[in-house]
Amino acid sequence: MKTFDIPVFYKSPVISRIKNLRRADDPRKRDYSPTELNFGPVIFYIARHFGFCYGVENAIEISYKAIEENPGKRIFLLSEMIHNSEVNRDLQNRGVKFIMDTNGNRYVEWEELKKDDIVIIPAFGTTVEIEEKLAGLGIDTLKYNTTCPFVEKVWNRADSLGKTDFTIIVHGKFRHEETRATFSHAKESAPTLIVRDLEEANILGKFMLGEIPIGEFQKTFEHRISTDFDPLIHLDRIGVVNQTTMLATETQAIADHLKNVMVQKFGENSIKDHFADTIVELCEEKLPTFFISSSEKILSKYLISHFHIHSNKEIVTEDFLPTINPVRIILTSGASCPDSIVDDVLRKILSYFDMT
């Protein structure tokens, strides 16, 4: 198993050690049961897989390696390396400059870059157009390319589908760096279209079944279809890929819906000629959930400031810890979150309980 050389301050004495023990005990990753940390009045269940993923650790290692290997040189990141303000801020403090923000708005014009500048490609990857722009300036885009291997796997899957005359449907947010990159690479091989969610997939399905006038197609999917996309031709053979950070359950629902549309249109017996299965399944259970960026969001034993996914706002919830003994907490984090932050959250919660 490959290990990565990442700064020690991103690791932690508790969470990182748990991960190392689980890797040693289960190198083939067949045991998906959580790790139980029983402190008496509070029990934590630590997910088998969470936090920095392979792609993020790879990106962090390459970025700090670029800084170490190029003293005195100007070092740029195309945009945020990963979606974590702590990591990006530390890179900026070490002299790394961002060329653009996450929406593609530039801080640095291309003409300001020089041949001997170092440009790091973020974990999300980048577009073919930007790769060509940098190559035209004489800048090497391969040495410090931190594109996640799993993002590249999506690109390769899209390429193979395109070579067999399938149109690519990308499930993603069309302004997100990864989706822009995937769209750019996919359209090199095949007609490509982006859908954000199941609602848009339903609209697409109605176009495919002739339930919405085809004349409205261009307006509906403006800026999210490749050049010369013809819905009368290019929606007869499709395959679905996704922005890897989208919910797999939603991608699966979109794929299932579009497959059913193809069955309605062409029949069950010929479905393999019109729909390429590309998605794996994921199960999830709904529980009271609090999304926080750091332990500072835990204001007290009774108050927590957290992101509310339905209102898209940060709110404060009272009595977030249940008054039972023991309190049971599932603790996990996203792929851009250092173990040290998870450690801080665990310790903050523990501080509210009497361990004697």
Buried (B, 14 or more C-beta within 10 A) or exposed (E): EEEEEBEEEBBBEBBBEBBEEBEEEEEEEEEEEBBEBEBEBBBBBBBBEBBBBBBBBBBBBBBBBBBEEBEEEBBBBBBBBBBBEBBBEBBEEEEBEBBBEBEBEEEBEEEEBEEEBBBBBBBBBBBBEBBEBBEEBEBBBEBBBBBBEEBBEBBBBBBBBBEEEBBBBBBBBBEBBBBBBBBBBBBEBBBBBBBBBBEBBBBBBEBBEEEBEEEEBEEBBEEBBBEEBEBEEBBBBBBBBBBBBBEBEBBBBBBBBBBEBBBEBBEEEEBEEBBBEBBEEEEEEEEEEBEBBEBEBBEEBEBBBBBEEEEEEEEEBEEBBEEEEEBEBBBBBBBBBBBBBBBBBBEBBBEBBEEE
